[in-house]
Amino acid sequence: MDLKLQALVGRNIRRSRLADCLTIEELAFRAQLHPNYLGDVERGRRNPSLTNLKKIADGLKKGVSRE
């Protein structure tokens, strides 16, 4: 994943998380991921796998899409 796309994905995850009034810890628990990993994804420092993107989307109760 190129860095711009990686950063965009992270920003969209953070925006959705904050819109749902969730902390990183709450979303990490829902997604069964470590909070530090999720924070790195939100900051665009990690390239999440499709499996982990699906876990995050499920934790946010959203579908996986381009939008």
C-alpha positions in Angstrom: 0.0 0.0 0.0 1.5 3.4 -0.9 2.0 5.8 2.0 -0.7 8.3 0.9 -3.3 5.5 0.7 -2.0 4.1 4.0 -2.4 7.5 5.7 -5.9 8.0 4.1 -7.1 4.6 5.4 -5.8 5.5 8.9 -7.5 8.9 8.9 -10.8 7.3 7.8 -10.6 4.7 10.6 -9.9 7.5 13.2 -12.7 9.6 11.8 -15.2 6.7 12.0 -14.0 5.8 15.5 -14.3 9.3 16.8 -17.8 9.7 15.2 -18.9 6.6 17.2 -17.3 8.1 20.4 -15.0 5.1 20.7 -11.5 5.1 22.3 -8.7 3.3 20.6 -8.9 0.7 23.4 -12.6 0.1 22.8 -12.2 -0.4 19.1 -9.1 -2.5 19.6 -11.1 -4.8 22.0 -14.0 -5.0 19.5 -11.6 -5.8 16.6 -9.5 -8.1 18.7 -6.3 -6.1 17.9 -3.7 -4.5 20.1 -4.4 -0.8 20.8 -0.8 0.1 19.9 -1.3 -1.6 16.5 -4.5 0.2 15.9 -2.9 3.5 16.8 -0.1 2.9 14.3 -2.7 2.1 11.6 -4.6 5.3 12.4 -1.3 7.3 12.1 -0.5 5.7 8.8 2.6 3.9 10.2 1.3 0.4 9.7 0.0 -1.3 6.5 -3.0 -3.4 7.8 -3.8 -6.7 6.1 -7.2 -7.2 4.6 -8.0 -9.5 7.5 -7.2 -6.7 10.0 -9.1 -4.1 7.9 -12.1 -6.4 8.1 -11.8 -6.8 11.8 -11.6 -3.0 12.2 -14.6 -2.5 9.9 -16.6 -5.1 11.9 -15.5 -3.3 15.2 -16.9 0.0 13.7 -20.0 -1.9 12.5 -19.2 -0.7 8.9 -18.6 -2.4 5.6 -15.2 -2.4 3.9 -15.4 -0.1 0.8 -13.6 2.6 -1.0 -15.6 5.4 0.6 
